Amino acid sequence: MTTEPKPPTPSSPLLTERQEARRRRILHASAQLACRGGFDAVQMREVAENSGVALGTLYRYFPSKIHLLVATMQDQLGQMHETLRKRPPDTAEPADRVAETLMRAFRAMQREPHLADAMVRALTFADRSVSPEVDTVSRLTTAIILDAMGLDGPPTADQLSAVRVIEHTWHSALVTWLSGRASIAQVKIDIETVCRLIDLTAPEPRG
């Protein structure tokens, strides 16, 4: 009996067109189930059934539910990034643009709180085996922030440090909001406050 070859990791560019289509069905099914009932509603057998793949095939793409949900967050952030690129904020100051961008991303999460909770919980539970997927989520978040900053050249070390702090704050704001410990108004204040780091790390003009 022949077996289907193991596909590359989800972030690999070597997926065939058929494998990529299968992966997209899996991620769509994962997001749909999470939207309906959050983390607990995403069961691997149901994901397999809803995406039309065998359970064994699903596990070859995503070894666990945590891998799957972190990949789902990666996919959601990727879609969000494309939307933000098409409709970037039009405010003048980099700090204001980043704050507006992150609040737009936050409001997208707010529209699907069960999905947001499932993805954030998966990130929280992720161990070293999920590091590649978690790193991709981090890189996407960094790219979203850097795009909003609108830099003329590569970021400085100080700017990258500020971006990391902003990223951590945004993630923490999601967690505290999802757990009911912060209002949306407080989230907005926190994000606007941390984004002021961008002004503090701007290179001095040459003169």
N, C-alpha and C positions, 0 to 999 in steps of 0.2 A: 504494500500500500504506500503510495507516495503522499508526502505531507507538504502543505504549502510552506514555502520558505519564509523564515522569520523576516518581517519587514524591518527597514532601518528605524532608528529612534524617531519619535514624532517630529523632532526639530530638524531632521536630516533632509537635505535637498534632493536625496537620491530616491525618494518615493516615486513609484510609477504613477501614471495618471489614474489607473484603477485603484491603487493603494491610497492615493491622496483623496479620491472620491469616497472611499470606504471610511477613511479617517474623519472626513468632514461629516459624514452621516453619524458616526459615533459621537463626535463632539456636539452635534446638534441634538442628538437624543439625550446626552448628558445634561445639557443646558435646559432642555425642556422639562426633564424630570426634576431638576433642581429648582426651577421656577415654580413648580407645583408644590413641592414639599420640602425644599431645603436639602441639607446634607444627608439626612436619613432616607430620603426618597430616592437617592441615586444608588440603586442596586445593580451590580454588574450584570446579572441575568436579565433584568428588565432593559438595561441599556442595549445589550446584545439583541434582544427581541425587537426593540423599537428601531434599531438601526439596521436590522436585517443581516446580521453577521453571526457566525457561530461563536459560542462563549469562549472556546479555545482561541479563536482568532482575536477576539477582543483582548484577551489577556496577553497575546503576543504584542499587541500595540501598546497596551497600558497594563503593566503588571499588577496594579492595585487601583482601588477606588481613589486613593490619594493622588497617584500619578494622573489619573483621568481628570480629576477636578482641577488640579494645578494646570494641566494642559488646557482645560476649558477656560481657565482664567487667562492663560496666555493667548488663546484664540479671541476672547472677548476684548482684551486690551489691544490686540492687533487690529480688530475692527474699529475700536474706538480711536486708535491712532490715525487710521485712514480718514475717518470722519473729521477729526481735528485738523488734519492737513488740508482737507478740502475747504473747511470753514474755520480758519484760525482766528483767535481773538484779535480785535483791532485796537486794543488799548496801546498807548505809547510806551509805557515803561515795562521793562522785562519782568520785574517783580509782579506787576499787575497782570501781565499776560499769563504768567505761570499760575498765579492764584486763580484767575478766571478759568484756565484750562483744567486745573485740578478740580475745581468746583463743578465744571461741566461733566467731568469724569465721575465725580461723586454723585451727581444727580442721575447719571445713567445707572449707577449701582442702586440708587434709591428707588428707581422705578421697578426694579426686580430684587426686592430685599431678600427673598429666599435664596435666589441664585447667588447674590453677593455673600450671604452668610455661608453658604456651602463652599464657595471658593476660598474665602478668607479662613474658614476652619481647616480646609485642606492645607493651605499654606502653613498654618500654625502647627498642624500635626506632621508635616513633612519631615522625614529623616534624611540621612545622607544619600539614600538610594534615589531620592527625588531631586537631588542637587541640580542636575542639568536643566530640568524644567523650572525649578525655582529661580535659577540664574537667568533663564530666558525672560521670566516675568519681571525680574529686576531690571534687566537690560531694556525691556520695552518701556517700563515706567521711566527710566532714565532718559530714553530717547524722546518720550513725550515731553518731559520737562525741558530738555535741551532745545527741542524744536521751538517750544514756546518762548524760550529766552531769546532766540533769534541772534545768535552769536555770529560775528563776522569771521571768526576763525575757530580753531580748536579751543575747548575750555581749558582754563588754567587748573592747577592742582587745587587751589582754594575754591574755585567754582564747582569742581567735581565734588569736593567735600561738602559744600553747601547743598548740592543736588542730593547727595546721600542723606543728609539730615532732613531735607524736605520730603524725600521718599519715605523715610521712616515715620515722619509725622503724619503723612497722608495715610499710611497703612494703620498706624495707631488710631487715627481719627475714625477710620472705618470700623475698627474693632470696638472702640468705645461707643460709637453710634449704634452699631448692630446689637450691642449688649444693653442698650438703653441707658448708658451712663453719660451720654453727651447728646445735646440737641443739635439740630442742623445749624442753628445760629452759632453755637459754640464751635462746631467744626469749621465754619467759615472764618471765624475769628482766628482760630489756631492756624489755619492754612495761610491766611493773609499775613499773620505775624511771622511765621517761619519763612515765608517767601521774601521777607525784607533782607534775609541773608544775601540774596542775590545782589542787592545794591552795595552791601558791605564788601563783597568779593570782586566787584568790577575792577578791572585793571585801571591804574591811573593813566589819564591821557598823556601822551608824549607831548612835550612842549619845549 
